[in-house]
Amino acid sequence: MKTWRDVARFHLVVWWAPLLMPWAILACSFVVNLVIFAVSPDGQRQVPTSHGLVSVPDPGYTGGVASIYVMFIVLGVNMIGRSFPFALSLGVSRRSYYAGSAALGLALAAVDGLALTALQAIERATGGWGVHMHFFQVPYILSGPWYQTWLTSLAALALLFVYGMWYGIVYRRWSLPGVVSFVIAQLAVVVAVVLLAAGADAWAGVGRFFTGLTAVGLTGLMVALAVLLLAGGHATIRRATV
């Protein structure tokens, strides 16, 4: 555990990258969306119809909060790609380096997920920041009670961080050809699953599964996928050379 803590502290030497950069990108997205909503007609949007443009009620969901989730993929890639060789030169084992990095990602996901939950509460209390904008609320996924929002945010951030770490390991070990092969392998798996479902005529069952999946069920699914990716990254880093 001490080695894990030391690895996490090592990553935080350049503290502003993992702590501030995701929030800087999110803040930019927030300001842009806030300005757009402030200058737009209150609660209305224009949609094309056969009779021209008509005004309809705008639910106000922007989806801009996705920027911080994308940044967690970047953080995962950067942590492995930037400091892995140096950490090994200091005598840190691959297993300890991977576990410490993953532990830091989980801690960041927990703290940032809690911050997103608090901002969502402020958004609800202010009626969408005074302009009916739902920036931190996402239908179905991030729209429940605070603890559900926190757990879902934590699971999603951790999942994307681990996914980014795996990409970083592949790039460190096999460079760009390895990343391309990694992407192709994932696409092949997706195609194989699609063909299998089509061959078994199971699309109706797949549809029922996802349409019946609650936000809590989706959170559990993301946790299971994160554990699977964590295991895959661990198996890969054991073979990584620098």
Contacts in CASP RR format, 6 or more apart in sequence:
PFRMAT RR
TARGET T0000
AUTHOR 0000-0000-0000
METHOD contacts of the structure
MODEL  1
MKTWRDVARFHLVVWWAPLLMPWAILACSFVVNLVIFAVSPDGQRQVPTS
HGLVSVPDPGYTGGVASIYVMFIVLGVNMIGRSFPFALSLGVSRRSYYAG
SAALGLALAAVDGLALTALQAIERATGGWGVHMHFFQVPYILSGPWYQTW
LTSLAALALLFVYGMWYGIVYRRWSLPGVVSFVIAQLAVVVAVVLLAAGA
DAWAGVGRFFTGLTAVGLTGLMVALAVLLLAGGHATIRRATV
3 92 0 8 1.000
3 93 0 8 1.000
3 96 0 8 1.000
3 100 0 8 1.000
4 96 0 8 1.000
4 99 0 8 1.000
4 100 0 8 1.000
4 103 0 8 1.000
5 100 0 8 1.000
6 92 0 8 1.000
7 87 0 8 1.000
7 92 0 8 1.000
7 96 0 8 1.000
7 97 0 8 1.000
7 99 0 8 1.000
7 100 0 8 1.000
7 101 0 8 1.000
7 103 0 8 1.000
7 104 0 8 1.000
8 100 0 8 1.000
8 101 0 8 1.000
8 103 0 8 1.000
8 104 0 8 1.000
8 107 0 8 1.000
10 83 0 8 1.000
10 87 0 8 1.000
11 18 0 8 1.000
11 79 0 8 1.000
11 83 0 8 1.000
11 101 0 8 1.000
11 104 0 8 1.000
12 18 0 8 1.000
12 19 0 8 1.000
12 104 0 8 1.000
17 75 0 8 1.000
17 78 0 8 1.000
18 75 0 8 1.000
18 79 0 8 1.000
18 104 0 8 1.000
18 108 0 8 1.000
19 108 0 8 1.000
21 71 0 8 1.000
21 75 0 8 1.000
22 67 0 8 1.000
22 68 0 8 1.000
22 71 0 8 1.000
22 72 0 8 1.000
22 75 0 8 1.000
22 112 0 8 1.000
23 68 0 8 1.000
23 112 0 8 1.000
25 67 0 8 1.000
25 68 0 8 1.000
25 71 0 8 1.000
26 64 0 8 1.000
26 65 0 8 1.000
26 67 0 8 1.000
26 68 0 8 1.000
26 71 0 8 1.000
28 67 0 8 1.000
29 64 0 8 1.000
29 65 0 8 1.000
29 67 0 8 1.000
30 64 0 8 1.000
30 135 0 8 1.000
33 62 0 8 1.000
33 64 0 8 1.000
33 133 0 8 1.000
33 135 0 8 1.000
34 129 0 8 1.000
34 131 0 8 1.000
34 133 0 8 1.000
34 135 0 8 1.000
37 60 0 8 1.000
37 62 0 8 1.000
37 129 0 8 1.000
37 131 0 8 1.000
37 132 0 8 1.000
37 133 0 8 1.000
38 131 0 8 1.000
40 58 0 8 1.000
41 55 0 8 1.000
42 131 0 8 1.000
42 132 0 8 1.000
43 57 0 8 1.000
43 58 0 8 1.000
43 60 0 8 1.000
43 132 0 8 1.000
44 55 0 8 1.000
44 56 0 8 1.000
44 57 0 8 1.000
44 58 0 8 1.000
45 55 0 8 1.000
45 56 0 8 1.000
45 57 0 8 1.000
45 58 0 8 1.000
46 53 0 8 1.000
46 54 0 8 1.000
46 55 0 8 1.000
47 53 0 8 1.000
47 54 0 8 1.000
47 56 0 8 1.000
58 132 0 8 1.000
59 134 0 8 1.000
59 139 0 8 1.000
60 132 0 8 1.000
60 133 0 8 1.000
60 134 0 8 1.000
61 134 0 8 1.000
61 137 0 8 1.000
61 138 0 8 1.000
61 139 0 8 1.000
62 133 0 8 1.000
62 134 0 8 1.000
62 135 0 8 1.000
63 135 0 8 1.000
63 138 0 8 1.000
64 135 0 8 1.000
65 116 0 8 1.000
65 135 0 8 1.000
65 136 0 8 1.000
65 138 0 8 1.000
65 142 0 8 1.000
68 112 0 8 1.000
68 116 0 8 1.000
68 157 0 8 1.000
69 156 0 8 1.000
69 157 0 8 1.000
69 160 0 8 1.000
70 160 0 8 1.000
72 105 0 8 1.000
72 108 0 8 1.000
72 109 0 8 1.000
72 157 0 8 1.000
72 160 0 8 1.000
72 161 0 8 1.000
72 164 0 8 1.000
73 160 0 8 1.000
73 161 0 8 1.000
73 163 0 8 1.000
73 164 0 8 1.000
73 167 0 8 1.000
74 164 0 8 1.000
75 105 0 8 1.000
75 108 0 8 1.000
75 161 0 8 1.000
75 164 0 8 1.000
76 101 0 8 1.000
76 105 0 8 1.000
76 161 0 8 1.000
76 162 0 8 1.000
76 164 0 8 1.000
76 165 0 8 1.000
76 167 0 8 1.000
76 168 0 8 1.000
77 164 0 8 1.000
77 165 0 8 1.000
77 167 0 8 1.000
77 168 0 8 1.000
77 171 0 8 1.000
79 101 0 8 1.000
79 104 0 8 1.000
79 165 0 8 1.000
80 101 0 8 1.000
80 164 0 8 1.000
80 165 0 8 1.000
80 168 0 8 1.000
80 169 0 8 1.000
80 172 0 8 1.000
80 237 0 8 1.000
81 168 0 8 1.000
81 171 0 8 1.000
81 172 0 8 1.000
84 97 0 8 1.000
84 169 0 8 1.000
84 172 0 8 1.000
84 240 0 8 1.000
84 242 0 8 1.000
85 172 0 8 1.000
85 242 0 8 1.000
87 97 0 8 1.000
88 94 0 8 1.000
88 97 0 8 1.000
88 242 0 8 1.000
94 237 0 8 1.000
94 238 0 8 1.000
94 240 0 8 1.000
95 234 0 8 1.000
95 237 0 8 1.000
95 238 0 8 1.000
97 237 0 8 1.000
98 165 0 8 1.000
98 233 0 8 1.000
98 234 0 8 1.000
98 237 0 8 1.000
101 165 0 8 1.000
102 161 0 8 1.000
102 162 0 8 1.000
102 165 0 8 1.000
102 230 0 8 1.000
105 158 0 8 1.000
105 161 0 8 1.000
106 158 0 8 1.000
106 161 0 8 1.000
108 157 0 8 1.000
108 161 0 8 1.000
109 153 0 8 1.000
109 154 0 8 1.000
109 155 0 8 1.000
109 157 0 8 1.000
109 158 0 8 1.000
109 161 0 8 1.000
110 154 0 8 1.000
112 153 0 8 1.000
112 157 0 8 1.000
113 150 0 8 1.000
113 153 0 8 1.000
113 154 0 8 1.000
113 157 0 8 1.000
114 150 0 8 1.000
116 136 0 8 1.000
116 142 0 8 1.000
116 149 0 8 1.000
116 150 0 8 1.000
116 153 0 8 1.000
117 146 0 8 1.000
117 149 0 8 1.000
117 150 0 8 1.000
117 153 0 8 1.000
119 136 0 8 1.000
120 136 0 8 1.000
120 137 0 8 1.000
120 142 0 8 1.000
120 146 0 8 1.000
120 149 0 8 1.000
121 146 0 8 1.000
123 129 0 8 1.000
123 133 0 8 1.000
123 134 0 8 1.000
123 135 0 8 1.000
123 136 0 8 1.000
123 137 0 8 1.000
124 137 0 8 1.000
128 134 0 8 1.000
128 135 0 8 1.000
129 135 0 8 1.000
136 142 0 8 1.000
137 143 0 8 1.000
140 215 0 8 1.000
141 152 0 8 1.000
141 215 0 8 1.000
141 218 0 8 1.000
142 149 0 8 1.000
142 152 0 8 1.000
142 153 0 8 1.000
143 149 0 8 1.000
143 215 0 8 1.000
144 215 0 8 1.000
148 215 0 8 1.000
148 216 0 8 1.000
148 219 0 8 1.000
151 219 0 8 1.000
152 215 0 8 1.000
152 218 0 8 1.000
152 219 0 8 1.000
152 222 0 8 1.000
155 219 0 8 1.000
155 220 0 8 1.000
155 222 0 8 1.000
155 223 0 8 1.000
155 226 0 8 1.000
156 222 0 8 1.000
158 226 0 8 1.000
159 222 0 8 1.000
159 223 0 8 1.000
159 225 0 8 1.000
159 226 0 8 1.000
159 229 0 8 1.000
162 226 0 8 1.000
162 229 0 8 1.000
162 230 0 8 1.000
162 233 0 8 1.000
163 229 0 8 1.000
165 233 0 8 1.000
166 229 0 8 1.000
166 232 0 8 1.000
166 233 0 8 1.000
166 236 0 8 1.000
167 179 0 8 1.000
167 182 0 8 1.000
169 233 0 8 1.000
169 236 0 8 1.000
169 237 0 8 1.000
169 240 0 8 1.000
170 178 0 8 1.000
170 179 0 8 1.000
170 182 0 8 1.000
170 236 0 8 1.000
171 178 0 8 1.000
171 179 0 8 1.000
172 240 0 8 1.000
172 242 0 8 1.000
173 236 0 8 1.000
173 239 0 8 1.000
173 240 0 8 1.000
173 241 0 8 1.000
174 181 0 8 1.000
196 202 0 8 1.000
197 203 0 8 1.000
197 206 0 8 1.000
213 221 0 8 1.000
END
